[in-house]
Amino acid sequence: MKHKRIVCLTVLAVLFCLLFTVTASASGSGDVAAAVESTWTTASAQIKTVVDKVVFPVIDMVLAIAFFVKLGTAYFDCAPVRAFQ
């Protein structure tokens, strides 16, 4: 049963790889290097946009949350404990 599950997951992973793979073909002249370079130029602009608009704000938010959590725990660690009066 475990062997069958591993085989099914492997076949599923291969099918997803084939489904989402994009073929880069050289246009007419057979210049593969130019085709790869133009694809990378287009992709690099998109990658920069995603990093600037998504990744950096997420990192900033995580660091801000970590800072305030650390600030709160430091306050509660140093706050004097008062007995019932």
PyMOL CGO cylinders between C-alpha atoms (Angstrom):
from pymol import cmd
from pymol.cgo import CYLINDER

trace = [
    CYLINDER, 0.00, 0.00, 0.00, 2.82, 2.40, 0.90, 0.3, 1, 1, 1, 1, 1, 1,
    CYLINDER, 2.82, 2.40, 0.90, 4.70, 1.57, -2.32, 0.3, 1, 1, 1, 1, 1, 1,
    CYLINDER, 4.70, 1.57, -2.32, 1.58, 2.26, -4.38, 0.3, 1, 1, 1, 1, 1, 1,
    CYLINDER, 1.58, 2.26, -4.38, 1.11, 5.63, -2.70, 0.3, 1, 1, 1, 1, 1, 1,
    CYLINDER, 1.11, 5.63, -2.70, 4.72, 6.65, -3.38, 0.3, 1, 1, 1, 1, 1, 1,
    CYLINDER, 4.72, 6.65, -3.38, 4.37, 5.67, -7.04, 0.3, 1, 1, 1, 1, 1, 1,
    CYLINDER, 4.37, 5.67, -7.04, 1.12, 7.64, -7.36, 0.3, 1, 1, 1, 1, 1, 1,
    CYLINDER, 1.12, 7.64, -7.36, 2.65, 10.74, -5.78, 0.3, 1, 1, 1, 1, 1, 1,
    CYLINDER, 2.65, 10.74, -5.78, 5.70, 10.50, -8.03, 0.3, 1, 1, 1, 1, 1, 1,
    CYLINDER, 5.70, 10.50, -8.03, 3.54, 10.18, -11.14, 0.3, 1, 1, 1, 1, 1, 1,
    CYLINDER, 3.54, 10.18, -11.14, 1.42, 13.11, -9.97, 0.3, 1, 1, 1, 1, 1, 1,
    CYLINDER, 1.42, 13.11, -9.97, 4.53, 15.26, -9.40, 0.3, 1, 1, 1, 1, 1, 1,
    CYLINDER, 4.53, 15.26, -9.40, 5.86, 14.42, -12.87, 0.3, 1, 1, 1, 1, 1, 1,
    CYLINDER, 5.86, 14.42, -12.87, 2.50, 15.29, -14.43, 0.3, 1, 1, 1, 1, 1, 1,
    CYLINDER, 2.50, 15.29, -14.43, 2.45, 18.66, -12.63, 0.3, 1, 1, 1, 1, 1, 1,
    CYLINDER, 2.45, 18.66, -12.63, 5.99, 19.36, -13.83, 0.3, 1, 1, 1, 1, 1, 1,
    CYLINDER, 5.99, 19.36, -13.83, 5.00, 18.59, -17.40, 0.3, 1, 1, 1, 1, 1, 1,
    CYLINDER, 5.00, 18.59, -17.40, 1.81, 20.63, -17.09, 0.3, 1, 1, 1, 1, 1, 1,
    CYLINDER, 1.81, 20.63, -17.09, 3.49, 23.79, -15.79, 0.3, 1, 1, 1, 1, 1, 1,
    CYLINDER, 3.49, 23.79, -15.79, 6.64, 23.68, -17.90, 0.3, 1, 1, 1, 1, 1, 1,
    CYLINDER, 6.64, 23.68, -17.90, 7.05, 26.43, -20.47, 0.3, 1, 1, 1, 1, 1, 1,
    CYLINDER, 7.05, 26.43, -20.47, 8.94, 25.62, -23.63, 0.3, 1, 1, 1, 1, 1, 1,
    CYLINDER, 8.94, 25.62, -23.63, 11.36, 28.31, -24.79, 0.3, 1, 1, 1, 1, 1, 1,
    CYLINDER, 11.36, 28.31, -24.79, 12.08, 27.90, -28.46, 0.3, 1, 1, 1, 1, 1, 1,
    CYLINDER, 12.08, 27.90, -28.46, 14.35, 30.02, -30.60, 0.3, 1, 1, 1, 1, 1, 1,
    CYLINDER, 14.35, 30.02, -30.60, 12.53, 32.08, -33.16, 0.3, 1, 1, 1, 1, 1, 1,
    CYLINDER, 12.53, 32.08, -33.16, 13.37, 30.85, -36.64, 0.3, 1, 1, 1, 1, 1, 1,
    CYLINDER, 13.37, 30.85, -36.64, 17.09, 31.56, -36.58, 0.3, 1, 1, 1, 1, 1, 1,
    CYLINDER, 17.09, 31.56, -36.58, 17.98, 28.88, -34.05, 0.3, 1, 1, 1, 1, 1, 1,
    CYLINDER, 17.98, 28.88, -34.05, 19.64, 31.37, -31.70, 0.3, 1, 1, 1, 1, 1, 1,
    CYLINDER, 19.64, 31.37, -31.70, 18.82, 29.78, -28.37, 0.3, 1, 1, 1, 1, 1, 1,
    CYLINDER, 18.82, 29.78, -28.37, 21.00, 32.17, -26.36, 0.3, 1, 1, 1, 1, 1, 1,
    CYLINDER, 21.00, 32.17, -26.36, 19.02, 35.19, -27.58, 0.3, 1, 1, 1, 1, 1, 1,
    CYLINDER, 19.02, 35.19, -27.58, 15.73, 33.45, -26.76, 0.3, 1, 1, 1, 1, 1, 1,
    CYLINDER, 15.73, 33.45, -26.76, 16.91, 32.68, -23.22, 0.3, 1, 1, 1, 1, 1, 1,
    CYLINDER, 16.91, 32.68, -23.22, 18.26, 36.19, -22.76, 0.3, 1, 1, 1, 1, 1, 1,
    CYLINDER, 18.26, 36.19, -22.76, 15.01, 37.84, -23.85, 0.3, 1, 1, 1, 1, 1, 1,
    CYLINDER, 15.01, 37.84, -23.85, 13.01, 35.51, -21.61, 0.3, 1, 1, 1, 1, 1, 1,
    CYLINDER, 13.01, 35.51, -21.61, 15.26, 36.35, -18.67, 0.3, 1, 1, 1, 1, 1, 1,
    CYLINDER, 15.26, 36.35, -18.67, 14.96, 40.09, -19.37, 0.3, 1, 1, 1, 1, 1, 1,
    CYLINDER, 14.96, 40.09, -19.37, 11.17, 39.87, -19.25, 0.3, 1, 1, 1, 1, 1, 1,
    CYLINDER, 11.17, 39.87, -19.25, 11.19, 37.63, -16.19, 0.3, 1, 1, 1, 1, 1, 1,
    CYLINDER, 11.19, 37.63, -16.19, 13.68, 39.79, -14.28, 0.3, 1, 1, 1, 1, 1, 1,
    CYLINDER, 13.68, 39.79, -14.28, 11.39, 42.80, -14.48, 0.3, 1, 1, 1, 1, 1, 1,
    CYLINDER, 11.39, 42.80, -14.48, 8.50, 40.71, -13.14, 0.3, 1, 1, 1, 1, 1, 1,
    CYLINDER, 8.50, 40.71, -13.14, 10.68, 39.24, -10.38, 0.3, 1, 1, 1, 1, 1, 1,
    CYLINDER, 10.68, 39.24, -10.38, 11.82, 42.71, -9.30, 0.3, 1, 1, 1, 1, 1, 1,
    CYLINDER, 11.82, 42.71, -9.30, 8.21, 43.90, -9.18, 0.3, 1, 1, 1, 1, 1, 1,
    CYLINDER, 8.21, 43.90, -9.18, 7.10, 40.94, -7.06, 0.3, 1, 1, 1, 1, 1, 1,
    CYLINDER, 7.10, 40.94, -7.06, 10.03, 41.31, -4.68, 0.3, 1, 1, 1, 1, 1, 1,
    CYLINDER, 10.03, 41.31, -4.68, 9.45, 45.05, -4.27, 0.3, 1, 1, 1, 1, 1, 1,
    CYLINDER, 9.45, 45.05, -4.27, 5.68, 44.82, -3.82, 0.3, 1, 1, 1, 1, 1, 1,
    CYLINDER, 5.68, 44.82, -3.82, 5.29, 41.50, -1.96, 0.3, 1, 1, 1, 1, 1, 1,
    CYLINDER, 5.29, 41.50, -1.96, 8.45, 40.08, -0.41, 0.3, 1, 1, 1, 1, 1, 1,
    CYLINDER, 8.45, 40.08, -0.41, 9.87, 43.22, 1.20, 0.3, 1, 1, 1, 1, 1, 1,
    CYLINDER, 9.87, 43.22, 1.20, 6.54, 44.31, 2.78, 0.3, 1, 1, 1, 1, 1, 1,
    CYLINDER, 6.54, 44.31, 2.78, 6.05, 40.80, 4.18, 0.3, 1, 1, 1, 1, 1, 1,
    CYLINDER, 6.05, 40.80, 4.18, 9.55, 40.82, 5.66, 0.3, 1, 1, 1, 1, 1, 1,
    CYLINDER, 9.55, 40.82, 5.66, 8.92, 44.29, 7.13, 0.3, 1, 1, 1, 1, 1, 1,
    CYLINDER, 8.92, 44.29, 7.13, 5.66, 43.11, 8.70, 0.3, 1, 1, 1, 1, 1, 1,
    CYLINDER, 5.66, 43.11, 8.70, 7.25, 40.00, 10.20, 0.3, 1, 1, 1, 1, 1, 1,
    CYLINDER, 7.25, 40.00, 10.20, 10.09, 42.06, 11.65, 0.3, 1, 1, 1, 1, 1, 1,
    CYLINDER, 10.09, 42.06, 11.65, 7.66, 44.63, 13.07, 0.3, 1, 1, 1, 1, 1, 1,
    CYLINDER, 7.66, 44.63, 13.07, 5.58, 41.90, 14.72, 0.3, 1, 1, 1, 1, 1, 1,
    CYLINDER, 5.58, 41.90, 14.72, 8.71, 40.27, 16.12, 0.3, 1, 1, 1, 1, 1, 1,
    CYLINDER, 8.71, 40.27, 16.12, 9.87, 43.63, 17.49, 0.3, 1, 1, 1, 1, 1, 1,
    CYLINDER, 9.87, 43.63, 17.49, 6.60, 44.35, 19.27, 0.3, 1, 1, 1, 1, 1, 1,
    CYLINDER, 6.60, 44.35, 19.27, 6.40, 40.82, 20.65, 0.3, 1, 1, 1, 1, 1, 1,
    CYLINDER, 6.40, 40.82, 20.65, 9.96, 41.16, 21.96, 0.3, 1, 1, 1, 1, 1, 1,
    CYLINDER, 9.96, 41.16, 21.96, 9.13, 44.58, 23.40, 0.3, 1, 1, 1, 1, 1, 1,
    CYLINDER, 9.13, 44.58, 23.40, 6.06, 43.18, 25.15, 0.3, 1, 1, 1, 1, 1, 1,
    CYLINDER, 6.06, 43.18, 25.15, 7.87, 40.20, 26.60, 0.3, 1, 1, 1, 1, 1, 1,
    CYLINDER, 7.87, 40.20, 26.60, 10.71, 42.44, 27.80, 0.3, 1, 1, 1, 1, 1, 1,
    CYLINDER, 10.71, 42.44, 27.80, 8.19, 44.71, 29.53, 0.3, 1, 1, 1, 1, 1, 1,
    CYLINDER, 8.19, 44.71, 29.53, 6.48, 41.82, 31.28, 0.3, 1, 1, 1, 1, 1, 1,
    CYLINDER, 6.48, 41.82, 31.28, 9.83, 40.32, 32.29, 0.3, 1, 1, 1, 1, 1, 1,
    CYLINDER, 9.83, 40.32, 32.29, 10.98, 43.58, 33.90, 0.3, 1, 1, 1, 1, 1, 1,
    CYLINDER, 10.98, 43.58, 33.90, 7.66, 44.80, 35.33, 0.3, 1, 1, 1, 1, 1, 1,
    CYLINDER, 7.66, 44.80, 35.33, 7.55, 44.59, 39.13, 0.3, 1, 1, 1, 1, 1, 1,
    CYLINDER, 7.55, 44.59, 39.13, 5.22, 41.99, 40.54, 0.3, 1, 1, 1, 1, 1, 1,
    CYLINDER, 5.22, 41.99, 40.54, 2.93, 43.48, 43.17, 0.3, 1, 1, 1, 1, 1, 1,
    CYLINDER, 2.93, 43.48, 43.17, 1.31, 41.40, 45.84, 0.3, 1, 1, 1, 1, 1, 1,
    CYLINDER, 1.31, 41.40, 45.84, -2.32, 41.84, 46.75, 0.3, 1, 1, 1, 1, 1, 1,
    CYLINDER, -2.32, 41.84, 46.75, -2.70, 45.03, 48.78, 0.3, 1, 1, 1, 1, 1, 1,
]
cmd.load_cgo(trace, "trace")
